[in-house]
Amino acid sequence: QVQLVESGGGLVQPGGSLRLSCAASVSIAGNAMVWYRQAPGKQRELVAFISSIGSTNYADSVKHRFTISRDNARNMAYLQMNSLKPEDTAVYYCYNDRGLGFWGQGTQVTVSS
């Protein structure tokens, strides 16, 4: 069983930045880590992906604004979010693809003036 705990969400003005963290209860070294988000009334969507060897991929809507990273020694994944827009408002979830996959509980990000 893998437990994932996200943190770092909050209220930020448009153009601001936040850094989300995802702490895993087990080693993440051999697994991909993914950030998803779900806005009210919308389906959950993939935001950023990082493979076990560090390859990354991003949704078009966040390219050049968001950066995903990982620290295998600390069993952590991160999502640096810059130039935030109101449309980035959502609950952000961390996902680990170990076994059948595990989800965190989510952290709320609200971008508003």
C-alpha positions in Angstrom: 0.0 0.0 0.0 1.3 3.4 -1.0 0.2 6.6 0.8 0.6 9.9 -1.1 0.2 13.2 0.7 0.0 16.4 -1.3 0.7 19.8 0.2 1.4 23.3 -0.9 -1.9 24.4 -2.3 -3.7 27.6 -1.5 -5.0 30.9 -2.8 -2.8 32.9 -5.1 -3.3 35.9 -7.4 -3.1 35.5 -11.1 0.5 35.6 -12.2 1.7 34.2 -8.9 3.4 30.9 -8.1 2.9 27.9 -6.0 5.0 24.7 -5.4 3.1 21.6 -4.7 4.7 18.6 -3.0 3.8 15.0 -2.9 5.2 12.8 -0.2 5.2 9.0 -0.7 5.2 6.4 2.1 7.4 4.1 0.0 10.2 4.3 -2.4 9.2 6.0 -5.7 12.5 5.2 -7.5 11.1 2.7 -10.0 7.8 4.4 -10.7 6.4 7.3 -12.7 4.9 10.1 -10.8 2.0 12.2 -12.2 0.1 15.3 -11.3 -3.5 15.5 -12.2 -6.1 18.2 -11.5 -9.9 18.4 -11.4 -11.8 21.6 -11.6 -15.5 21.8 -10.5 -17.8 20.2 -13.0 -14.9 19.0 -15.2 -13.1 15.6 -15.6 -9.8 14.9 -14.0 -7.0 15.8 -16.4 -3.3 15.0 -16.6 -1.1 18.0 -15.8 2.4 16.7 -15.7 4.2 13.4 -15.9 7.7 12.3 -14.9 9.0 8.8 -15.6 11.2 6.8 -13.3 14.2 8.0 -15.3 13.2 11.6 -15.3 11.6 12.1 -18.7 8.8 14.6 -18.5 5.6 15.5 -20.3 3.1 18.3 -19.8 -0.4 19.2 -20.8 -0.4 21.9 -23.5 -2.2 24.3 -21.2 0.6 24.3 -18.6 3.7 23.9 -20.8 6.4 26.5 -20.1 4.6 27.5 -16.9 4.7 24.3 -14.8 7.7 22.1 -13.9 7.5 18.6 -12.5 10.4 17.1 -10.6 11.2 14.3 -8.3 13.6 13.5 -5.4 13.9 9.7 -5.1 16.1 10.0 -2.0 13.2 11.7 -0.2 10.4 9.9 -2.0 9.0 13.2 -3.1 7.5 14.7 -6.2 7.0 18.4 -6.9 5.1 20.6 -9.2 6.4 24.1 -9.5 3.6 26.3 -10.9 4.4 29.8 -12.3 2.4 32.4 -14.1 -0.8 31.0 -12.6 -4.1 31.7 -14.3 -7.7 31.5 -12.9 -8.3 28.5 -15.2 -5.6 26.6 -13.2 -8.0 26.6 -10.2 -8.6 23.0 -9.3 -7.9 20.2 -6.8 -4.4 18.8 -7.7 -3.7 15.1 -7.2 -0.5 13.2 -7.1 -0.5 9.7 -8.6 2.1 6.9 -8.4 1.9 4.1 -11.0 3.2 1.4 -8.6 1.0 -1.8 -9.0 -2.5 -0.8 -9.8 -1.8 2.9 -9.0 -2.3 5.1 -6.0 -3.8 8.5 -5.5 -3.3 11.2 -2.9 -6.2 13.0 -1.3 -5.6 16.2 -3.3 -4.7 19.8 -2.5 -6.8 22.8 -3.5 -5.3 25.5 -5.7 -7.3 28.6 -6.2 -6.1 31.4 -8.5 -8.1 34.5 -8.0 -7.7 38.3 -7.4 
